[in-house]
Amino acid sequence: MSRLWTIVCAGTIALVLSSAASADQVWRIRGGTAHVSFLKSRMARLGITVSEMVETAKPVVSMEHVKAFAIDGSSTLDFVVRDGIFAGWVGGEIRHRGQFTLEVDGVPHSIADWSIVFQPGVSESELVVMAATSAAPAQL
């Protein structure tokens, strides 16, 4: 009887562990570095220039015109991971320290302590940049 009990317990533990491993998990972005690549040649064709750049982190990737911004620890962007793979956004925002100015057709738009925000109803690949000073989407 004790051998059967041991086999049943081992099977139950294995079943619980395997179901936990494949369950959805919610992860939160709490820090790190955001890398933004300003493709200046493409932006120039659209009448956009970048100036007054204040980076707050050191780039750790090599990309064209990359700038690095520290992700603030108060960020709240949550996302679902299923079987170790991104499955979708839950909500929240990634808050960044740093600033830059986008000049569009001669009109400056200061973006300071900005956030990347998930908004329900948009595709998983679409996030919105918000300027902390106005809490409005950066509309260019």
C-alpha positions in Angstrom: 0.0 0.0 0.0 2.8 2.5 0.8 4.4 1.9 -2.6 1.1 2.7 -4.4 0.7 5.8 -2.2 4.2 6.9 -3.1 3.5 6.5 -6.8 0.2 8.4 -6.5 1.8 11.3 -4.6 4.7 11.5 -7.1 2.2 11.5 -10.0 0.1 14.2 -8.3 3.1 16.4 -7.7 4.3 16.0 -11.3 0.8 16.9 -12.6 0.7 20.0 -10.4 4.2 21.1 -11.4 3.5 20.6 -15.1 0.2 22.6 -15.0 1.9 25.4 -13.1 4.7 25.6 -15.6 2.2 26.0 -18.5 -0.2 28.4 -16.7 -0.4 32.1 -17.7 1.9 34.4 -15.7 1.6 38.1 -15.4 5.0 39.9 -15.5 5.7 43.6 -14.8 8.4 45.8 -16.3 10.1 47.3 -13.3 13.4 48.6 -14.6 16.1 48.4 -17.2 17.0 50.5 -20.2 14.8 51.5 -23.2 16.7 52.0 -26.4 15.2 54.4 -28.9 16.6 54.5 -32.5 16.0 57.9 -34.1 16.3 57.3 -37.8 17.3 60.8 -38.6 17.4 60.4 -42.4 13.8 59.1 -42.4 12.7 61.7 -39.9 14.2 64.5 -42.0 12.1 63.4 -45.0 9.0 63.8 -42.8 10.1 67.3 -41.6 11.1 66.1 -38.1 14.3 66.8 -36.3 15.5 65.7 -32.8 17.3 68.0 -30.4 18.0 68.7 -26.7 18.6 65.0 -26.0 19.1 64.1 -22.3 19.9 60.4 -22.1 19.7 58.8 -18.7 21.4 55.4 -19.4 24.2 54.0 -21.4 23.2 52.1 -24.6 23.9 48.4 -24.4 23.0 47.6 -28.0 24.5 48.9 -31.2 21.9 50.4 -33.5 21.7 53.4 -35.8 21.4 56.6 -33.8 20.4 54.7 -30.7 19.7 56.7 -27.5 19.2 55.1 -24.1 16.7 56.0 -21.4 16.5 54.5 -17.9 13.2 52.8 -17.1 11.8 54.2 -13.8 11.1 51.7 -11.1 7.6 53.0 -10.7 6.5 51.6 -14.1 3.3 49.6 -14.1 3.2 47.9 -17.6 2.0 44.3 -17.1 2.0 41.6 -19.7 1.0 37.9 -19.9 3.5 35.2 -20.6 2.1 31.8 -21.7 4.5 28.8 -21.8 7.4 31.3 -21.7 6.1 33.3 -24.7 4.6 36.8 -24.7 0.9 36.5 -25.0 -0.4 40.1 -24.7 -0.5 43.3 -22.7 -2.6 43.6 -19.5 -2.2 47.4 -19.0 -0.1 50.1 -17.5 2.9 52.1 -18.6 6.7 52.1 -18.9 7.9 55.4 -17.3 11.2 56.8 -18.5 13.6 59.4 -17.2 15.1 61.7 -19.7 14.0 64.1 -22.4 14.2 65.2 -26.0 12.6 67.6 -28.3 11.0 66.8 -31.6 10.7 69.6 -34.0 8.0 69.1 -36.6 7.8 71.6 -39.4 9.5 74.1 -37.2 7.3 73.6 -34.2 9.1 72.1 -31.1 7.4 69.4 -29.0 9.3 68.8 -25.7 9.0 65.2 -24.5 10.2 65.0 -20.9 10.0 62.1 -18.4 7.9 60.3 -21.0 6.0 57.0 -20.8 5.1 54.3 -23.2 1.5 53.4 -22.5 -0.7 50.4 -23.5 -4.3 51.5 -24.4 -7.0 48.9 -24.7 -8.4 48.4 -28.2 -5.1 48.7 -30.0 -3.0 45.9 -31.4 -0.3 44.2 -29.3 2.4 45.9 -31.4 1.0 49.4 -30.8 1.9 51.4 -27.7 1.5 55.2 -27.3 4.2 57.6 -26.2 2.9 60.1 -23.6 4.7 63.2 -22.4 4.6 63.4 -18.6 4.4 67.2 -18.6 1.0 67.2 -20.4 -0.1 63.6 -19.9 -1.3 63.7 -23.5 -0.3 61.5 -26.4 2.6 62.8 -28.4 0.7 63.7 -31.6 2.8 64.8 -34.5 
